[in-house]
Amino acid sequence: AVRNVGIRGGSIAAVSADPLQGRATIDARGHVVAPGFIDCHVHTVDVPLSQKMMLRGGVTTQLDLEAGAYPVDLFYDRLAGNSQANYGATVNTIAAREKVFNPDYESVTGVITTDVFAKDEHVLVDMQWSTVMPDEDQIEQIVQIIDEGLQQGALGVGVAVGYMTGGVTPAETSAWQRLAGKYGRATYVHGRFSSQRAPVTGMLGFEEMIANAAAFGGGVYFHHMHQQALADTVRALVMFDEANARGVSVVGEIYPYNYGASIVGADYLKPDNYGPNMGRDYGDIIETATLKPLTKDRYDELMETNPQTSIMFYAATDDDMTAGLLHPSSVVGSDAFPLNVSETGAMARDWDTPYEAVQGHPRTAGSAARVLRWARENPDLSLSDAISKMSYKVASFLERNGVPQMAAKGRVQVGADADLVVFDPDTVTDNATMQQAGLPATGIPYVLVNGTVVVADSQVLKVYPGKPVRQPILPT
């Protein structure tokens, strides 16, 4: 509909066909006024440059739910009053395992992704979390850390089991889902297998967590599930729909690219999986620093010297990814990943870093606008559906799974939070590419977070209205 939207404080006070008067007015004629986009898959929530890029794309709520935070209270304390977007996190099972296997690990950020890529000299992170299979005492220690994180207000449990395929036991995944059910929250899952070939299919990894949810309660949110399901993407989404019909809360997320970003040491990139099970080879893995495809010799060298090297890799086909995006129940997340300063190779953090000066995966800057552009170009994806997959559907899943704050997000209605994005449906587009990963979206002139204008005339302002999305802290 054509309406005027009135904002008072941090909330929407009026949605009216009649003119409204205010202290300031944004002329949105010819534009769409939509709910601010909610991204559950942001590994750079604490990175000022990334927040800035994502706000240019209309992402007003940036959550790290796949990996999450540890310690949870450190994550929230660091961002309080310092965030341009709304922020939140699950509790990080990778970091919990790292702490148990490597007691020297002491995060200075609360975000293990930042610890790894910022290369803080005071933080020792090794790869034991990926490969070590814990004994019963260690499982109990890991579960205790997760429980403490939930008590500190984490939004759920971040289960990146796809990075720990041979280390994480079913005893752990079931325990994590049991905790999610206990607290009425969800697990946020990178499925155990990235494969389209038996016996280690992506479908099997999904079935593991859905069975846990059916047994112990709590929801399951599968991140970038097309990268695990590959040719089985639609089949998996249909299975999720059937699970929902039987009372198990499940959702599948897609990011709008057929290639991802990770570290070269990721489990699923090992040749015996990436080749036969994913249909790819060394040349489909690109070293981020050089943008050159790997060879066997270079892969072996990096695995020996620095398995945490940043790479990009092709996985699902364009057809499989697009079919997943078009499926009625899927939602969108970016998997925003740390970018590097091209000249130095250092993690790109500083807010004032030029957009042209960074390299990495374009999904940080481009995902939301890319989906809006697709809605313009693809008759099978309506604009309303595109918006819903990035706002209401995401908020609804979180609300149903123990995050009541989200009842006020993902909606343009009286009483909702004034997180809004104003865009031109005829021109909105993504500009970031593999070669120029930081180029911001265009066609989105205004973005508001909690009633404060953060993007004006397509420029990000230095204001910090972001609020925490967090559960109540429980007494210990």
DRENDO-1510 file (C-alpha; in Angstrom, 1 decimal, always signed):
<recs>
REC; n; res; u; v; w
REC; 1; ALA; +0.0; +0.0; +0.0 .
REC; 2; VAL; +1.0; +3.7; -0.3 .
REC; 3; ARG; +1.3; +4.9; +3.3 .
REC; 4; ASN; +3.0; +7.5; +5.5 .
REC; 5; VAL; +5.0; +6.1; +8.4 .
REC; 6; GLY; +5.4; +8.1; +11.6 .
REC; 7; ILE; +8.2; +7.4; +14.0 .
REC; 8; ARG; +8.4; +8.5; +17.7 .
REC; 9; GLY; +11.4; +7.5; +19.7 .
REC; 10; GLY; +12.6; +4.1; +18.6 .
REC; 11; SER; +9.2; +2.8; +17.5 .
REC; 12; ILE; +6.7; +3.1; +14.7 .
REC; 13; ALA; +3.9; +5.4; +16.0 .
REC; 14; ALA; +1.6; +5.6; +12.9 .
REC; 15; VAL; +1.0; +4.0; +9.5 .
REC; 16; SER; -1.5; +6.2; +7.8 .
REC; 17; ALA; -2.9; +7.0; +4.4 .
REC; 18; ASP; -3.2; +10.6; +5.7 .
REC; 19; PRO; -0.3; +13.1; +5.8 .
REC; 20; LEU; +1.8; +13.1; +8.9 .
REC; 21; GLN; +3.8; +15.9; +10.5 .
REC; 22; GLY; +7.2; +15.4; +12.1 .
REC; 23; ARG; +10.4; +17.3; +13.0 .
REC; 24; ALA; +12.1; +15.7; +10.0 .
REC; 25; THR; +10.7; +14.1; +6.9 .
REC; 26; ILE; +12.2; +11.6; +4.4 .
REC; 27; ASP; +10.6; +11.8; +1.0 .
REC; 28; ALA; +10.2; +8.2; +0.0 .
REC; 29; ARG; +8.0; +8.7; -3.1 .
REC; 30; GLY; +8.9; +6.1; -5.7 .
REC; 31; HIS; +10.6; +4.0; -3.1 .
REC; 32; VAL; +9.8; +0.9; -1.0 .
REC; 33; VAL; +9.7; +1.4; +2.8 .
REC; 34; ALA; +10.4; -2.1; +4.2 .
REC; 35; PRO; +11.3; -3.6; +7.6 .
REC; 36; GLY; +15.0; -3.5; +8.2 .
REC; 37; PHE; +16.7; -6.7; +7.1 .
REC; 38; ILE; +17.7; -9.3; +9.8 .
REC; 39; ASP; +20.7; -11.4; +9.0 .
REC; 40; CYS; +21.3; -14.4; +11.3 .
REC; 41; HIS; +24.6; -15.3; +9.7 .
REC; 42; VAL; +27.2; -12.6; +10.3 .
REC; 43; HIS; +30.7; -13.5; +11.4 .
REC; 44; THR; +31.7; -9.9; +11.6 .
REC; 45; VAL; +29.1; -8.4; +14.0 .
REC; 46; ASP; +31.9; -6.7; +15.9 .
REC; 47; VAL; +33.7; -5.3; +12.9 .
REC; 48; PRO; +32.9; -1.6; +12.2 .
REC; 49; LEU; +33.7; -1.8; +8.5 .
REC; 50; SER; +31.5; -4.8; +8.0 .
REC; 51; GLN; +28.6; -3.2; +9.9 .
REC; 52; LYS; +29.0; -0.2; +7.7 .
REC; 53; MET; +28.9; -2.3; +4.5 .
REC; 54; MET; +25.9; -4.2; +5.6 .
REC; 55; LEU; +24.0; -1.1; +6.6 .
REC; 56; ARG; +24.4; +0.2; +3.1 .
REC; 57; GLY; +22.5; -3.0; +2.1 .
REC; 58; GLY; +19.7; -2.4; +4.6 .
REC; 59; VAL; +20.7; -4.9; +7.3 .
REC; 60; THR; +19.7; -3.4; +10.5 .
REC; 61; THR; +20.0; -6.4; +12.8 .
REC; 62; GLN; +23.2; -8.4; +12.5 .
REC; 63; LEU; +23.4; -11.6; +14.4 .
REC; 64; ASP; +26.2; -14.2; +14.7 .
REC; 65; LEU; +24.2; -17.4; +15.2 .
REC; 66; GLU; +26.1; -20.1; +13.3 .
REC; 67; ALA; +29.4; -19.6; +15.2 .
REC; 68; GLY; +28.3; -17.3; +18.0 .
REC; 69; ALA; +30.2; -15.8; +20.9 .
REC; 70; TYR; +32.4; -16.9; +23.8 .
REC; 71; PRO; +32.5; -15.6; +26.4 .
REC; 72; VAL; +29.0; -14.4; +25.7 .
REC; 73; ASP; +29.1; -11.6; +28.3 .
REC; 74; LEU; +32.3; -10.3; +26.8 .
REC; 75; PHE; +30.7; -10.1; +23.3 .
REC; 76; TYR; +27.8; -8.1; +24.5 .
REC; 77; ASP; +29.8; -5.8; +26.8 .
REC; 78; ARG; +32.2; -4.8; +24.0 .
REC; 79; LEU; +29.3; -3.8; +21.6 .
REC; 80; ALA; +27.2; -2.0; +24.2 .
REC; 81; GLY; +26.9; +1.6; +22.9 .
REC; 82; ASN; +29.4; +0.9; +20.1 .
REC; 83; SER; +27.2; -0.7; +17.5 .
REC; 84; GLN; +25.5; +0.9; +14.5 .
REC; 85; ALA; +23.2; -2.0; +14.0 .
REC; 86; ASN; +21.3; -4.3; +16.4 .
REC; 87; TYR; +23.5; -7.2; +17.5 .
REC; 88; GLY; +23.4; -10.6; +19.1 .
REC; 89; ALA; +24.9; -14.1; +19.2 .
REC; 90; THR; +24.5; -17.7; +20.2 .
REC; 91; VAL; +27.0; -19.4; +22.4 .
REC; 92; ASN; +29.9; -20.8; +20.3 .
REC; 93; THR; +30.6; -24.5; +20.5 .
REC; 94; ILE; +33.8; -24.2; +18.5 .
REC; 95; ALA; +35.2; -21.8; +21.2 .
REC; 96; ALA; +33.9; -24.1; +24.0 .
REC; 97; ARG; +35.8; -27.0; +22.5 .
REC; 98; GLU; +38.9; -24.9; +21.9 .
REC; 99; LYS; +38.9; -23.8; +25.6 .
REC; 100; VAL; +38.6; -27.4; +26.8 .
REC; 101; PHE; +41.3; -28.8; +24.5 .
REC; 102; ASN; +43.5; -25.7; +24.7 .
REC; 103; PRO; +43.2; -24.1; +28.1 .
REC; 104; ASP; +45.6; -21.3; +27.0 .
REC; 105; TYR; +42.8; -19.9; +24.8 .
REC; 106; GLU; +41.5; -16.6; +26.2 .
REC; 107; SER; +39.5; -14.6; +23.8 .
REC; 108; VAL; +39.9; -10.8; +23.9 .
REC; 109; THR; +36.9; -10.2; +21.6 .
REC; 110; GLY; +34.3; -12.9; +22.5 .
REC; 111; VAL; +34.4; -13.8; +18.7 .
REC; 112; ILE; +36.6; -16.7; +17.7 .
REC; 113; THR; +36.4; -15.6; +14.0 .
REC; 114; THR; +37.9; -12.3; +14.9 .
REC; 115; ASP; +40.5; -13.9; +17.2 .
REC; 116; VAL; +41.6; -16.1; +14.3 .
REC; 117; PHE; +41.7; -13.5; +11.5 .
REC; 118; ALA; +42.8; -10.5; +13.4 .
REC; 119; LYS; +45.8; -12.6; +14.6 .
REC; 120; ASP; +46.0; -11.1; +18.0 .
REC; 121; GLU; +49.3; -12.0; +19.5 .
REC; 122; HIS; +47.8; -12.6; +22.9 .
REC; 123; VAL; +45.3; -15.2; +21.6 .
REC; 124; LEU; +46.4; -18.8; +20.9 .
REC; 125; VAL; +44.0; -20.6; +18.6 .
REC; 126; ASP; +44.9; -24.0; +17.2 .
REC; 127; MET; +42.9; -26.5; +15.3 .
REC; 128; GLN; +42.2; -29.1; +18.0 .
REC; 129; TRP; +38.6; -28.0; +18.2 .
REC; 130; SER; +38.2; -29.4; +14.7 .
REC; 131; THR; +39.6; -32.9; +15.1 .
REC; 132; VAL; +39.8; -34.0; +18.7 .
REC; 133; MET; +37.1; -36.4; +19.9 .
REC; 134; PRO; +36.4; -35.6; +23.6 .
REC; 135; ASP; +36.1; -38.1; +26.4 .
REC; 136; GLU; +33.1; -38.1; +28.7 .
REC; 137; ASP; +34.7; -35.6; +31.1 .
REC; 138; GLN; +35.6; -33.3; +28.3 .
REC; 139; ILE; +32.1; -33.5; +26.9 .
REC; 140; GLU; +30.8; -32.5; +30.3 .
REC; 141; GLN; +33.1; -29.5; +30.4 .
REC; 142; ILE; +32.0; -28.4; +26.9 .
REC; 143; VAL; +28.4; -28.8; +27.8 .
REC; 144; GLN; +28.9; -26.7; +31.0 .
REC; 145; ILE; +30.5; -23.9; +29.0 .
REC; 146; ILE; +27.5; -23.9; +26.6 .
REC; 147; ASP; +25.0; -23.9; +29.5 .
REC; 148; GLU; +26.8; -20.9; +31.0 .
REC; 149; GLY; +26.6; -19.1; +27.7 .
REC; 150; LEU; +22.9; -19.6; +27.6 .
REC; 151; GLN; +22.5; -18.3; +31.1 .
REC; 152; GLN; +24.4; -15.2; +30.0 .
REC; 153; GLY; +21.7; -14.4; +27.5 .
REC; 154; ALA; +22.9; -16.2; +24.3 .
REC; 155; LEU; +20.2; -16.5; +21.7 .
REC; 156; GLY; +20.7; -20.3; +21.3 .
REC; 157; VAL; +23.5; -22.7; +20.5 .
REC; 158; GLY; +25.8; -22.2; +17.5 .
REC; 159; VAL; +26.5; -25.7; +16.1 .
REC; 160; ALA; +29.2; -25.5; +13.3 .
REC; 161; VAL; +29.6; -29.2; +13.3 .
REC; 162; GLY; +30.5; -29.1; +9.6 .
REC; 163; TYR; +33.9; -27.8; +10.7 .
REC; 164; MET; +34.3; -30.7; +13.1 .
REC; 165; THR; +32.9; -33.7; +11.3 .
REC; 166; GLY; +35.2; -36.2; +12.8 .
REC; 167; GLY; +35.6; -34.7; +16.2 .
REC; 168; VAL; +32.1; -33.8; +17.4 .
REC; 169; THR; +30.3; -36.9; +18.7 .
REC; 170; PRO; +26.5; -37.5; +18.7 .
REC; 171; ALA; +26.7; -37.2; +22.4 .
REC; 172; GLU; +27.7; -33.5; +21.9 .
REC; 173; THR; +25.1; -32.6; +19.3 .
REC; 174; SER; +22.3; -34.2; +21.3 .
REC; 175; ALA; +23.5; -32.5; +24.5 .
REC; 176; TRP; +23.5; -29.1; +22.7 .
REC; 177; GLN; +20.0; -29.7; +21.3 .
REC; 178; ARG; +18.8; -30.8; +24.8 .
REC; 179; LEU; +20.1; -27.5; +26.2 .
REC; 180; ALA; +18.3; -25.6; +23.4 .
REC; 181; GLY; +15.1; -27.4; +24.3 .
REC; 182; LYS; +15.6; -26.8; +28.0 .
REC; 183; TYR; +15.9; -23.0; +27.5 .
REC; 184; GLY; +13.3; -22.9; +24.7 .
REC; 185; ARG; +15.8; -21.8; +22.1 .
REC; 186; ALA; +17.2; -23.2; +18.9 .
REC; 187; THR; +20.4; -24.6; +17.5 .
REC; 188; TYR; +21.9; -22.8; +14.6 .
REC; 189; VAL; +23.6; -25.4; +12.5 .
REC; 190; HIS; +26.3; -25.7; +9.8 .
REC; 191; GLY; +25.3; -29.3; +8.8 .
REC; 192; ARG; +27.8; -32.1; +9.5 .
REC; 193; PHE; +28.3; -33.1; +5.8 .
REC; 194; SER; +28.7; -31.2; +2.6 .
REC; 195; SER; +28.1; -33.9; +0.2 .
REC; 196; GLN; +25.6; -35.2; -2.4 .
REC; 197; ARG; +26.9; -38.8; -2.3 .
REC; 198; ALA; +26.2; -41.6; +0.2 .
REC; 199; PRO; +27.1; -42.4; +2.9 .
REC; 200; VAL; +27.9; -38.9; +4.0 .
REC; 201; THR; +25.2; -36.8; +2.4 .
REC; 202; GLY; +24.2; -33.4; +3.5 .
REC; 203; MET; +20.7; -34.8; +4.0 .
REC; 204; LEU; +22.1; -37.1; +6.7 .
REC; 205; GLY; +23.6; -34.2; +8.6 .
REC; 206; PHE; +20.2; -32.4; +8.6 .
REC; 207; GLU; +18.5; -35.6; +9.7 .
REC; 208; GLU; +20.9; -35.8; +12.7 .
REC; 209; MET; +19.8; -32.4; +14.1 .
REC; 210; ILE; +16.1; -32.7; +13.2 .
REC; 211; ALA; +16.0; -36.0; +15.1 .
REC; 212; ASN; +17.6; -34.3; +18.1 .
REC; 213; ALA; +15.0; -31.6; +18.0 .
REC; 214; ALA; +12.2; -34.1; +17.8 .
REC; 215; ALA; +13.5; -35.8; +20.8 .
REC; 216; PHE; +14.6; -32.9; +23.0 .
REC; 217; GLY; +12.7; -29.8; +21.8 .
REC; 218; GLY; +14.0; -26.5; +20.5 .
REC; 219; GLY; +14.2; -25.4; +16.9 .
REC; 220; VAL; +16.8; -25.9; +14.3 .
REC; 221; TYR; +18.0; -23.3; +11.8 .
REC; 222; PHE; +20.2; -24.7; +9.0 .
REC; 223; HIS; +22.7; -22.1; +7.7 .
REC; 224; HIS; +23.6; -22.0; +3.9 .
REC; 225; MET; +22.0; -25.4; +3.6 .
REC; 226; HIS; +22.4; -25.4; -0.2 .
REC; 227; GLN; +26.2; -25.7; +0.4 .
REC; 228; GLN; +25.6; -28.9; +2.3 .
REC; 229; ALA; +22.7; -30.4; +0.3 .
REC; 230; LEU; +24.0; -29.3; -3.2 .
REC; 231; ALA; +21.9; -31.3; -5.7 .
REC; 232; ASP; +19.5; -32.3; -2.8 .
REC; 233; THR; +18.7; -28.7; -1.8 .
REC; 234; VAL; +15.0; -28.7; -2.7 .
REC; 235; ARG; +14.6; -32.2; -1.4 .
REC; 236; ALA; +16.0; -31.0; +1.9 .
REC; 237; LEU; +13.7; -28.0; +2.1 .
REC; 238; VAL; +10.7; -30.2; +1.5 .
REC; 239; MET; +11.8; -32.4; +4.4 .
REC; 240; PHE; +12.1; -29.2; +6.6 .
REC; 241; ASP; +8.5; -28.3; +5.6 .
REC; 242; GLU; +7.3; -31.8; +6.5 .
REC; 243; ALA; +9.1; -31.5; +9.9 .
REC; 244; ASN; +7.4; -28.2; +10.6 .
REC; 245; ALA; +4.0; -29.7; +9.7 .
REC; 246; ARG; +4.7; -32.3; +12.5 .
REC; 247; GLY; +5.6; -29.7; +15.1 .
REC; 248; VAL; +9.4; -29.6; +14.7 .
REC; 249; SER; +10.5; -26.0; +14.1 .
REC; 250; VAL; +13.0; -26.1; +11.3 .
REC; 251; VAL; +14.1; -23.5; +8.7 .
REC; 252; GLY; +16.6; -23.5; +5.8 .
REC; 253; GLU; +18.8; -20.6; +4.9 .
REC; 254; ILE; +20.3; -19.7; +1.5 .
REC; 255; TYR; +22.9; -17.1; +0.6 .
REC; 256; PRO; +22.7; -15.8; -3.0 .
REC; 257; TYR; +26.0; -17.1; -4.2 .
REC; 258; ASN; +27.3; -20.4; -5.6 .
REC; 259; TYR; +30.6; -20.0; -3.8 .
REC; 260; GLY; +31.5; -19.6; -0.2 .
REC; 261; ALA; +34.4; -18.4; +2.0 .
REC; 262; SER; +36.2; -20.3; +4.7 .
REC; 263; ILE; +39.6; -21.5; +5.8 .
REC; 264; VAL; +41.6; -23.9; +3.7 .
REC; 265; GLY; +41.6; -26.4; +6.6 .
REC; 266; ALA; +37.8; -26.7; +6.7 .
REC; 267; ASP; +36.8; -30.4; +7.0 .
REC; 268; TYR; +34.6; -30.4; +3.9 .
REC; 269; LEU; +37.4; -29.1; +1.6 .
REC; 270; LYS; +39.6; -32.2; +2.2 .
REC; 271; PRO; +40.2; -33.8; -1.2 .
REC; 272; ASP; +38.5; -37.1; -0.4 .
REC; 273; ASN; +35.2; -35.1; +0.2 .
REC; 274; TYR; +35.5; -32.0; -1.9 .
REC; 275; GLY; +36.2; -34.1; -5.0 .
REC; 276; PRO; +34.0; -37.1; -5.1 .
REC; 277; ASN; +31.2; -35.9; -2.7 .
REC; 278; MET; +30.9; -32.3; -3.8 .
REC; 279; GLY; +31.9; -32.7; -7.5 .
REC; 280; ARG; +34.8; -30.1; -7.2 .
REC; 281; ASP; +38.6; -30.1; -7.3 .
REC; 282; TYR; +41.5; -28.0; -6.2 .
REC; 283; GLY; +41.0; -25.4; -9.0 .
REC; 284; ASP; +37.6; -24.6; -7.5 .
REC; 285; ILE; +39.2; -23.2; -4.3 .
REC; 286; ILE; +40.6; -19.7; -4.6 .
REC; 287; GLU; +43.2; -18.2; -2.3 .
REC; 288; THR; +41.7; -14.9; -1.1 .
REC; 289; ALA; +45.0; -13.1; -0.9 .
REC; 290; THR; +45.9; -13.8; -4.6 .
REC; 291; LEU; +42.6; -14.6; -6.1 .
REC; 292; LYS; +44.4; -17.6; -7.7 .
REC; 293; PRO; +42.9; -21.1; -7.9 .
REC; 294; LEU; +44.8; -23.7; -5.8 .
REC; 295; THR; +46.8; -26.5; -7.1 .
REC; 296; LYS; +47.5; -29.7; -5.2 .
REC; 297; ASP; +50.9; -28.5; -4.3 .
REC; 298; ARG; +49.6; -25.1; -3.0 .
REC; 299; TYR; +46.8; -26.8; -1.1 .
REC; 300; ASP; +49.3; -29.2; +0.6 .
REC; 301; GLU; +51.6; -26.3; +1.4 .
REC; 302; LEU; +48.9; -24.3; +3.1 .
REC; 303; MET; +47.6; -27.2; +5.0 .
REC; 304; GLU; +51.1; -27.8; +6.4 .
REC; 305; THR; +52.0; -24.2; +7.1 .
REC; 306; ASN; +48.7; -22.2; +7.7 .
REC; 307; PRO; +45.4; -24.2; +7.6 .
REC; 308; GLN; +43.6; -21.0; +8.7 .
REC; 309; THR; +44.4; -19.3; +5.4 .
REC; 310; SER; +41.3; -17.5; +4.0 .
REC; 311; ILE; +39.9; -19.0; +0.8 .
REC; 312; MET; +36.8; -19.0; -1.4 .
REC; 313; PHE; +35.4; -22.1; -2.8 .
REC; 314; TYR; +32.7; -23.2; -5.3 .
REC; 315; ALA; +30.1; -25.7; -4.1 .
REC; 316; ALA; +26.4; -25.7; -5.1 .
REC; 317; THR; +25.5; -24.9; -8.7 .
REC; 318; ASP; +23.7; -21.7; -9.7 .
REC; 319; ASP; +20.6; -23.8; -10.4 .
REC; 320; ASP; +20.6; -25.5; -7.0 .
REC; 321; MET; +21.2; -22.3; -5.2 .
REC; 322; THR; +18.5; -20.5; -7.1 .
REC; 323; ALA; +16.0; -23.3; -6.5 .
REC; 324; GLY; +16.7; -23.0; -2.8 .
REC; 325; LEU; +16.2; -19.3; -2.8 .
REC; 326; LEU; +12.9; -19.6; -4.6 .
REC; 327; HIS; +11.5; -22.3; -2.3 .
REC; 328; PRO; +8.6; -20.7; -0.3 .
REC; 329; SER; +9.9; -21.5; +3.2 .
REC; 330; SER; +13.6; -20.6; +2.8 .
REC; 331; VAL; +15.2; -17.5; +4.3 .
REC; 332; VAL; +18.3; -15.5; +3.4 .
REC; 333; GLY; +21.5; -15.0; +5.4 .
REC; 334; SER; +24.8; -13.7; +4.1 .
REC; 335; ASP; +27.5; -15.6; +6.0 .
REC; 336; ALA; +29.3; -12.3; +6.1 .
REC; 337; PHE; +33.0; -13.2; +6.5 .
REC; 338; PRO; +36.1; -11.2; +7.5 .
REC; 339; LEU; +37.6; -9.2; +4.6 .
REC; 340; ASN; +41.3; -8.4; +4.2 .
REC; 341; VAL; +43.0; -5.1; +3.4 .
REC; 342; SER; +44.4; -5.8; -0.1 .
REC; 343; GLU; +47.7; -4.0; +0.5 .
REC; 344; THR; +48.7; -5.7; +3.8 .
REC; 345; GLY; +46.6; -8.8; +4.1 .
REC; 346; ALA; +45.4; -7.7; +7.6 .
REC; 347; MET; +41.8; -8.1; +8.6 .
REC; 348; ALA; +39.8; -5.1; +7.5 .
REC; 349; ARG; +38.3; -3.6; +10.6 .
REC; 350; ASP; +38.6; +0.1; +10.6 .
REC; 351; TRP; +35.4; +2.0; +9.8 .
REC; 352; ASP; +37.2; +4.5; +7.5 .
REC; 353; THR; +38.8; +1.8; +5.3 .
REC; 354; PRO; +38.0; +2.6; +1.7 .
REC; 355; TYR; +35.5; +0.2; +0.2 .
REC; 356; GLU; +37.8; -0.3; -2.7 .
REC; 357; ALA; +40.8; -1.3; -0.5 .
REC; 358; VAL; +39.5; -4.7; +0.6 .
REC; 359; GLN; +39.3; -8.2; -0.7 .
REC; 360; GLY; +37.3; -11.3; +0.1 .
REC; 361; HIS; +33.8; -12.6; -0.5 .
REC; 362; PRO; +31.3; -10.1; -1.8 .
REC; 363; ARG; +28.5; -11.5; +0.3 .
REC; 364; THR; +29.2; -9.1; +3.2 .
REC; 365; ALA; +28.5; -6.0; +1.1 .
REC; 366; GLY; +26.2; -7.6; -1.5 .
REC; 367; SER; +23.8; -10.2; -0.2 .
REC; 368; ALA; +20.7; -8.3; +0.6 .
REC; 369; ALA; +20.8; -6.0; -2.4 .
REC; 370; ARG; +21.5; -9.0; -4.6 .
REC; 371; VAL; +18.3; -10.6; -3.5 .
REC; 372; LEU; +16.3; -7.4; -4.1 .
REC; 373; ARG; +17.9; -7.2; -7.6 .
REC; 374; TRP; +16.9; -10.8; -8.3 .
REC; 375; ALA; +13.3; -10.0; -7.3 .
REC; 376; ARG; +13.3; -7.3; -10.1 .
REC; 377; GLU; +14.9; -9.6; -12.7 .
REC; 378; ASN; +13.3; -13.0; -11.8 .
REC; 379; PRO; +9.5; -13.3; -12.3 .
REC; 380; ASP; +9.5; -16.3; -9.9 .
REC; 381; LEU; +10.6; -14.2; -6.9 .
REC; 382; SER; +8.2; -11.5; -5.9 .
REC; 383; LEU; +9.5; -8.4; -4.1 .
REC; 384; SER; +7.3; -9.1; -1.1 .
REC; 385; ASP; +8.7; -12.6; -0.8 .
REC; 386; ALA; +12.3; -11.3; -1.2 .
REC; 387; ILE; +11.7; -8.8; +1.6 .
REC; 388; SER; +9.9; -11.4; +3.8 .
REC; 389; LYS; +12.8; -13.9; +3.5 .
REC; 390; MET; +15.1; -11.2; +4.9 .
REC; 391; SER; +12.8; -9.8; +7.6 .
REC; 392; TYR; +9.5; -11.2; +8.7 .
REC; 393; LYS; +10.2; -14.9; +8.2 .
REC; 394; VAL; +13.5; -14.6; +10.0 .
REC; 395; ALA; +12.0; -12.7; +12.9 .
REC; 396; SER; +9.1; -15.2; +13.1 .
REC; 397; PHE; +11.5; -18.1; +13.5 .
REC; 398; LEU; +13.5; -16.4; +16.2 .
REC; 399; GLU; +10.3; -15.3; +18.0 .
REC; 400; ARG; +9.0; -18.9; +18.0 .
REC; 401; ASN; +12.3; -20.1; +19.4 .
REC; 402; GLY; +12.8; -18.1; +22.5 .
REC; 403; VAL; +13.7; -14.6; +21.3 .
REC; 404; PRO; +10.5; -12.5; +22.1 .
REC; 405; GLN; +12.3; -9.2; +21.1 .
REC; 406; MET; +11.8; -10.3; +17.5 .
REC; 407; ALA; +8.1; -9.8; +17.8 .
REC; 408; ALA; +8.8; -6.1; +17.3 .
REC; 409; LYS; +11.1; -6.6; +14.2 .
REC; 410; GLY; +10.5; -7.6; +10.6 .
REC; 411; ARG; +7.3; -5.6; +10.4 .
REC; 412; VAL; +6.1; -2.2; +9.4 .
REC; 413; GLN; +3.2; -1.7; +11.9 .
REC; 414; VAL; +2.3; +0.5; +14.8 .
REC; 415; GLY; +4.4; -0.5; +17.9 .
REC; 416; ALA; +7.1; -2.3; +15.9 .
REC; 417; ASP; +10.7; -1.2; +16.3 .
REC; 418; ALA; +11.6; +1.6; +13.8 .
REC; 419; ASP; +14.2; -0.5; +11.9 .
REC; 420; LEU; +13.5; +0.5; +8.3 .
REC; 421; VAL; +15.1; +0.4; +4.9 .
REC; 422; VAL; +14.1; +2.7; +2.1 .
REC; 423; PHE; +15.1; +1.5; -1.4 .
REC; 424; ASP; +14.3; +2.1; -5.1 .
REC; 425; PRO; +13.0; -1.2; -6.5 .
REC; 426; ASP; +13.9; -0.1; -10.0 .
REC; 427; THR; +17.6; +0.6; -9.3 .
REC; 428; VAL; +18.6; -1.3; -6.1 .
REC; 429; THR; +21.6; -3.5; -6.8 .
REC; 430; ASP; +24.7; -5.2; -5.4 .
REC; 431; ASN; +28.0; -4.0; -6.7 .
REC; 432; ALA; +30.5; -6.2; -4.8 .
REC; 433; THR; +32.4; -8.8; -6.8 .
REC; 434; MET; +35.1; -11.4; -6.1 .
REC; 435; GLN; +37.6; -8.8; -7.4 .
REC; 436; GLN; +36.1; -5.8; -5.6 .
REC; 437; ALA; +34.5; -7.3; -2.5 .
REC; 438; GLY; +33.8; -4.2; -0.6 .
REC; 439; LEU; +31.8; -2.1; -3.1 .
REC; 440; PRO; +28.6; -1.2; -1.3 .
REC; 441; ALA; +25.0; -1.6; -2.5 .
REC; 442; THR; +23.3; +1.2; -4.3 .
REC; 443; GLY; +19.7; +2.2; -4.6 .
REC; 444; ILE; +19.2; +2.2; -0.8 .
REC; 445; PRO; +19.3; +5.9; +0.2 .
REC; 446; TYR; +18.0; +5.6; +3.8 .
REC; 447; VAL; +18.3; +3.1; +6.6 .
REC; 448; LEU; +17.0; +3.6; +10.1 .
REC; 449; VAL; +17.9; +1.6; +13.3 .
REC; 450; ASN; +15.6; +2.1; +16.3 .
REC; 451; GLY; +14.3; +5.3; +14.8 .
REC; 452; THR; +17.7; +6.8; +14.2 .
REC; 453; VAL; +18.8; +7.6; +10.6 .
REC; 454; VAL; +22.0; +5.6; +10.1 .
REC; 455; VAL; +22.2; +5.9; +6.3 .
REC; 456; ALA; +21.2; +9.2; +4.7 .
REC; 457; ASP; +21.6; +9.9; +1.0 .
REC; 458; SER; +23.5; +6.6; +0.7 .
REC; 459; GLN; +26.1; +7.7; +3.2 .
REC; 460; VAL; +26.6; +5.9; +6.5 .
REC; 461; LEU; +26.6; +8.3; +9.5 .
REC; 462; LYS; +28.7; +7.8; +12.6 .
REC; 463; VAL; +25.8; +7.1; +15.0 .
REC; 464; TYR; +25.4; +4.1; +17.2 .
REC; 465; PRO; +21.8; +3.3; +17.9 .
REC; 466; GLY; +22.2; -0.5; +17.8 .
REC; 467; LYS; +20.7; -2.4; +20.7 .
REC; 468; PRO; +21.4; -5.9; +21.9 .
REC; 469; VAL; +19.2; -8.8; +20.9 .
REC; 470; ARG; +19.7; -10.9; +24.0 .
REC; 471; GLN; +17.9; -13.1; +26.4 .
REC; 472; PRO; +17.6; -12.2; +30.1 .
REC; 473; ILE; +20.7; -13.0; +32.1 .
REC; 474; LEU; +19.9; -15.8; +34.5 .
REC; 475; PRO; +21.1; -15.9; +38.1 .
REC; 476; THR; +24.0; -18.3; +38.7 .
</recs>
